[in-house]
Amino acid sequence: MPRLDAIETLLRDLKGGDEDNKRVAPVFTALAAYRQAIAVLLSDWEALRGTGRQILKSERAALSAGTDLGGATLTEAVGDASSLGATLSRARIGLMVVTWAVTALGLAFAVLVAVVFGMPVRRCAAFARDLSLGRVTETLIAGGRDEVGVLAASLREMARRLGKWLAR
């Protein structure tokens, strides 16, 4: 969590214009979703640890009562406790695997969001660069109803008009 806070602080401290802020906004959204998933996972982990402690206390009490009644020997009780320890150890390893899987999925989601939102902007920038070099083409493949779609439509219209103007 401290690393997420550091990354978020670093991103917020970057000085940029509105366009940069719009491009970084999905990353903040992904970070918030990732932070929420980690909080839920940590909460579940604490609940599981508490349940494990309760199970261990109950088993110790049962073993103690059984020993008092003459049912179990100390060796059997130690064997049962070590079996429980092994089970809890496997559960801990399983939770660590789940934690890493959630972390990897969160990072993959953040990268996917950055690529999906960044690709149309890069296409518009390349198209504008071609226009500035005098290459008037109408092959900008970017669309949508958001700001990037409006930008792409404006760039295509500008290229069309420049083409007509240069044809005269």
C-alpha positions in Angstrom: 0.0 0.0 0.0 2.8 2.5 0.7 4.2 1.9 -2.8 0.8 2.6 -4.3 0.6 5.8 -2.3 4.1 6.8 -3.6 3.2 6.1 -7.2 -0.1 8.0 -6.9 1.7 11.0 -5.3 4.4 10.9 -8.0 1.7 10.9 -10.7 -0.2 13.8 -9.0 3.0 15.8 -8.7 3.7 15.7 -12.5 2.9 19.0 -14.0 0.9 18.6 -17.1 -1.9 20.1 -19.1 -5.5 19.0 -19.2 -4.7 16.6 -22.0 -2.1 14.8 -19.8 -4.5 14.8 -16.9 -7.2 13.1 -19.1 -4.7 10.5 -20.2 -3.6 9.7 -16.7 -7.2 9.6 -15.3 -7.7 5.9 -16.2 -4.5 5.0 -14.4 -5.9 6.7 -11.2 -9.1 4.7 -11.7 -7.2 1.5 -12.1 -5.1 2.3 -9.0 -8.2 2.9 -7.0 -9.8 -0.4 -8.1 -6.5 -2.2 -7.3 -6.3 -0.5 -3.9 -9.9 -1.6 -3.1 -9.2 -5.2 -4.2 -6.1 -5.3 -1.9 -8.1 -3.9 1.0 -10.8 -6.6 0.5 -8.1 -9.3 0.2 -6.4 -8.1 3.4 -9.7 -8.0 5.2 -10.4 -11.6 4.1 -6.9 -12.6 5.2 -7.4 -11.2 8.7 -10.8 -12.9 9.0 -9.2 -16.2 7.9 -6.4 -15.8 10.4 -8.9 -15.1 13.2 -10.9 -18.2 12.2 -7.7 -20.3 12.2 -6.9 -19.1 15.7 -10.4 -20.0 16.9 -10.0 -23.5 15.3 -6.7 -24.0 16.9 -8.0 -23.0 20.4 -11.0 -25.2 20.0 -8.8 -28.2 18.9 -6.5 -27.6 21.9 -9.5 -27.5 24.2 -10.9 -30.7 22.7 -7.5 -32.4 23.0 -7.1 -31.3 26.5 -10.6 -32.5 27.4 -9.9 -35.8 25.6 -6.6 -36.2 27.5 -8.3 -35.5 30.8 -10.8 -38.3 30.0 -8.0 -40.6 29.1 -8.9 -40.7 25.4 -5.8 -39.3 23.7 -2.2 -39.5 24.5 0.2 -36.6 24.3 1.8 -38.1 21.2 -1.6 -38.3 19.4 -2.3 -34.7 20.4 1.1 -33.5 19.0 0.4 -35.4 15.8 -3.0 -33.7 15.5 -1.5 -30.3 16.2 1.2 -30.8 13.6 -1.4 -31.9 11.1 -3.3 -28.7 11.8 -0.1 -26.7 11.4 0.5 -28.3 8.0 -3.0 -27.5 6.9 -2.7 -23.9 8.0 0.7 -23.7 6.3 -0.9 -24.9 3.0 -3.7 -22.4 3.5 -1.2 -19.6 4.0 0.6 -20.6 0.8 -2.7 -20.7 -1.1 -3.5 -17.2 0.1 -0.1 -15.9 -1.0 -0.7 -17.4 -4.4 -4.1 -15.7 -4.6 -2.6 -12.4 -3.5 0.1 -12.5 -6.2 -2.6 -13.5 -8.8 -4.8 -10.5 -7.8 -1.7 -8.3 -8.0 -0.8 -9.6 -11.4 -4.3 -9.2 -12.7 -4.5 -5.6 -11.3 -1.3 -4.7 -13.1 -2.4 -6.3 -16.3 -5.7 -4.4 -16.1 -3.9 -1.1 -15.5 -1.6 -1.7 -18.5 -4.6 -2.7 -20.7 -6.5 0.5 -19.7 -3.4 2.6 -20.5 -3.0 0.9 -23.9 -6.6 1.1 -24.8 -6.9 4.8 -24.0 -3.4 5.7 -25.3 -3.6 4.1 -28.8 -6.2 6.5 -30.3 -4.3 9.5 -29.0 -1.1 8.2 -30.5 -2.9 7.7 -33.9 -4.2 11.3 -33.8 -0.7 12.6 -33.0 0.8 10.7 -35.9 -1.9 11.9 -38.2 -1.4 15.6 -37.1 2.4 15.1 -37.6 1.8 13.8 -41.2 -0.4 16.9 -41.9 2.3 19.2 -40.6 4.7 17.6 -43.0 2.3 18.1 -45.9 1.1 14.6 -46.2 -2.7 15.0 -46.6 -4.3 11.6 -46.1 -7.7 10.7 -44.8 -6.7 7.4 -43.2 -7.0 8.3 -39.5 -8.5 5.2 -37.8 -9.8 6.5 -34.5 -13.3 7.2 -33.5 -15.8 7.3 -30.7 -18.0 9.7 -29.0 -15.5 10.9 -26.4 -13.0 13.7 -26.7 -10.5 11.6 -28.7 -13.3 10.7 -31.2 -14.1 14.4 -31.7 -10.4 15.2 -32.1 -10.1 12.4 -34.8 -13.2 13.7 -36.7 -11.8 17.3 -36.6 -8.4 16.1 -37.9 -10.0 14.1 -40.7 -12.2 17.1 -41.7 -9.1 19.4 -41.6 -7.2 17.0 -43.9 -10.2 16.8 -46.3 -10.4 20.6 -46.5 -6.7 21.0 -46.9 -6.7 18.4 -49.7 -9.5 20.3 -51.5 -7.6 23.6 -50.9 -4.3 22.2 -52.2 -6.1 20.7 -55.2 -7.2 24.1 -56.4 
